[in-house]
Amino acid sequence: MESFSERLKALSSAEDFMHFFGLPFAEPVLQVNRLHILKRFFQYLRRAEGLETADDVELFRRYRQLLSQAYQDFVVSTPAQEKVFKVFQDAGGTQHVQLANLRDSLAERRREAHAA
C-alpha cells in the first residue's frame, strides 16, 4: 500500500487535491483561484506544527483541514485581498507603467514589424 506522501506526489491539479481530500468545491471558485489556493495551502503547511511526527491518518486529517481553510479563504475573499503572490504584495496589487514606456515599446514594435 502506498504511503500518504507517495499518494500526494501523484496529485497535480487543484481538482486532484480537492478530490483526494474529499472536499466539496465550487468549480468557478477553483477555476479562478486554483494557484492562489494551492499556494496558500502550502503556506499553511509550512507553518503547521507537529506534521513531521504525525502518522498517515493524522497527516491526512491535518492536510485536509488546511486545504479546506485555504479554499475558504478565496470563497470569502479575492486574490488581491489575500495577497498570496508577490504581484499583489507590491504596490497593493497594482503595477505602474509609465505612458512614455508604452509609447516607446509600441514604436519599437512597429519598426520591427516594418523591417520584417
N, C-alpha and C positions, 0 to 999 in steps of 0.2 A: 504494500500500500504506500502511495506517495505521501510524503510529509507535507505539512501545511506550506512551508516555504517553497517546495517543489511545485505545488499546485499554483501558488501565487505567480511564479515565474512564467507560467503559461498564459497569464492574463495580459491582454494588450490594449484593450479599449475601456473607456469608462463604462460602457454597457457590460463588458465582461466582468468588471469588478462589481457592479450593482447586482448582476445575476448571480455571481458566485456567492455573494453575501446575502442573497435573498432579500434585497431591499427594493421596495416599490419606488418607481420614479416616473416623473412626467417627461415624456420624450422631448418636448420643446425646451424644458429647462436643461436637460442633459446635452442636447444638441448645441445650444448657445454657450454653455458654461463648462463643457467637458474638461478642458485643460485646466481651468481655474479650480474645479472641484478636485481633480487628481492632485494638483499642486498643493492645495490646502490640506488634503488628506495626508500627503507625505510630510507636510509641515507639522501636522498634529502627531504623526508617528514619531518624528524626530524628538518632539518634546515629551512624549509619553514615557512614564517611568515604569520599570518593572517588566518590560516586554522581554528582555533578554533571559529572564528566569521562568517565564510562563510556558506552560505546555501548549500543545496544538489547540486544544479545546479553548483554553483561556485566550490564546492569541486570536483565534477566530472571533471570539466574543468581543474582544477589545478592538480589533481592526474593524469589525462590523459597526461598532458604536462610533468610531472615529470617522469612518466613511459616511455614515448617516449624518453626523454632525457637519461634515464638510459639504455634503449635498444640501442640507437645510440652510447653510449659510447663504447659498445662492438662490434658494427658493424665496427667501425673505429680503434679499439684498441684490446688489449688482456688482459686476467685476470692478467698476470704477470706485464703488464704495468700499469693497473688501481689500482692494489694492494688493492682490497676491503677486502680480508680476511687476517688474521694475518700471515698465512704461506707465503704470498707474500710480506708482510711488513718486515718480519725478513730476514736479510741477502740477501736482493734484490731478494727474491723468491727462493733462493737456500738453501738447507739444507745440513749440513756437517755431515757425519757419518764416524768415523774412521774405517779403514780397520781391525784393531785389534778387534773392537767391532763386526763387521760382522763375522770374523773368530770364535770368541768365541761363538757367537749366533748359528752359523752353527754346531759347535762341540757339543753344548748342545742339539740341536735338534736331532742330530744323536744318542747321548747317550739315549735320551728319546725314540726314535724310537726302538732302540735295546732292551731297557728294557721292552717295551710293548709286 
